[in-house]
Amino acid sequence: MPRILVVDDDPLVLQLVHIWLRQHGFDVVSADGAARGLAALDRDTFDLMIIDIFMPHMHGFESVRLFHQRAPSVPLIAISGYAFAESHSPAPDFLRMALALGATRCLRKPFKPSTLLAVIDECMIETQARRA
């Protein structure tokens, strides 16, 4: 059973993702914020991480960088619901920036459970192919 670490400061997102993944046979560890997520990563090993890009007490992309740095061989799916208030100004592509910092895949919130599961499957297949 693949073990997944889910880290998000939004309790609703955290709970929903946890439930979706458990229903699909994953062993899930949830952490409400980067500090608790990093502590969980120090205690256990994981097959995949789902990490919110922007969380309190983290500057910008620090969460993606730190989790990738601590577990560089573990696929990391970066998620973000960040939206700009001013739609007339060009928005930086935060998801592309997360890929440059070590994320394996990125998803913009809100996402469908089927989309999340498809991305997890892609990451797991790629990881297995690298190990073979």
C-alpha positions in Angstrom: 0.0 0.0 0.0 1.7 3.3 -1.1 2.2 5.8 1.7 1.4 9.4 0.9 2.2 12.6 2.9 -0.4 15.4 2.4 0.5 18.8 3.7 -1.9 21.8 3.5 -2.9 24.6 5.8 -6.5 24.5 4.6 -8.3 21.9 6.9 -11.1 21.3 4.3 -8.6 20.5 1.5 -6.5 18.3 3.9 -9.6 16.3 5.0 -11.0 15.8 1.5 -7.7 14.7 0.0 -7.1 12.4 3.0 -10.5 10.8 2.6 -10.2 10.4 -1.2 -6.8 8.7 -0.9 -7.9 6.4 1.9 -10.9 5.3 -0.1 -8.5 4.4 -3.0 -6.3 2.2 -0.8 -3.5 4.6 0.1 -1.9 4.9 3.5 -2.2 8.6 4.2 -0.4 10.8 6.7 -1.9 14.4 6.9 -0.2 17.4 8.3 -1.8 20.8 8.8 1.2 23.0 7.9 4.8 22.8 6.8 6.3 22.4 10.2 4.2 19.3 11.0 4.7 18.0 7.5 8.5 18.2 7.8 8.3 16.5 11.2 6.3 13.7 9.7 8.9 13.4 6.9 11.7 13.2 9.5 9.8 10.4 11.3 8.7 8.3 8.4 9.3 7.4 4.7 6.8 8.1 2.0 6.2 7.0 -1.6 4.7 10.4 -2.6 4.1 13.8 -1.2 1.3 16.3 -1.9 2.4 19.7 -0.7 0.6 23.1 -0.8 2.8 25.7 -2.3 1.8 28.7 -0.2 1.5 28.1 3.6 1.8 30.4 6.6 5.3 30.7 8.1 6.8 29.9 4.7 8.2 32.4 2.2 7.0 31.9 -1.3 8.1 28.5 -2.6 10.0 27.5 0.5 7.7 24.6 1.2 8.3 22.9 -2.2 12.1 23.5 -1.8 12.3 22.2 1.7 10.3 19.0 1.1 12.1 18.2 -2.1 15.5 18.9 -0.4 14.6 16.5 2.5 13.3 13.7 0.2 14.7 14.3 -3.3 13.8 10.9 -4.6 10.1 11.0 -3.4 7.7 12.4 -6.1 6.2 15.7 -5.0 2.9 17.0 -6.3 2.7 20.7 -5.6 -0.8 22.1 -5.2 -2.0 25.7 -5.2 -5.2 27.6 -5.1 -3.5 31.0 -5.3 -5.4 33.5 -7.3 -4.6 37.1 -8.1 -7.0 39.8 -7.1 -6.0 42.0 -10.1 -6.9 40.1 -13.2 -5.5 42.7 -15.6 -1.9 42.2 -14.5 0.0 39.2 -15.8 0.2 36.5 -13.2 3.5 34.5 -12.7 3.1 30.9 -13.4 3.5 29.5 -9.8 2.9 26.0 -10.8 5.7 26.1 -13.4 8.0 27.7 -10.8 7.3 24.8 -8.4 8.4 22.3 -11.1 11.7 24.2 -11.4 12.2 23.8 -7.6 11.7 20.1 -7.6 8.0 19.3 -7.9 7.2 16.3 -10.0 3.7 17.5 -11.0 1.5 20.4 -10.1 -2.2 20.8 -9.6 -4.3 24.0 -9.3 -7.0 23.9 -6.6 -9.8 23.0 -6.8 -9.1 19.7 -8.6 -11.3 16.6 -9.0 -10.5 13.4 -7.2 -10.1 11.7 -10.5 -7.5 14.2 -11.6 -5.5 13.8 -8.4 -5.6 10.0 -8.7 -4.4 10.2 -12.3 -1.5 12.4 -11.4 -0.5 10.1 -8.5 -0.6 7.1 -10.9 1.7 8.9 -13.3 4.1 9.7 -10.6 4.1 6.1 -9.2 4.6 4.7 -12.7 7.5 7.0 -13.4 9.1 6.2 -10.1 8.8 2.4 -10.7 10.3 2.9 -14.2 13.3 4.7 -12.8 14.0 1.9 -10.2 13.7 -0.8 -12.9 
